[in-house]
Amino acid sequence: MLDGVQNTPALSRREMQCLTQLAMGLSVEEIACRLSISAGTVTKYLNTARMKKKARNRSHLIAIAFREQILP
């Protein structure tokens, strides 16, 4: 671990799309509409991303993503 950044699995393209829009303040339903997928699928992508990054919740996931510099 360097400078508090853990070596965790990379997120898929769809996981990144959902996470980026979540970090912009969009709801699951809004993300689903923008990506033309169901809200359940968005939730699945976010939960998978959360597990990959070992985040306790979505807010923690966003914080980790910024710390790992995977979000702009």
Summary of the structure (lengths in Angstrom):
residues: 72
radius of gyration: 11.8
end to end distance: 21.4
largest distance: 37.8
contacts: 186
relative contact order: 0.21
helix: 60%
strand: 3%
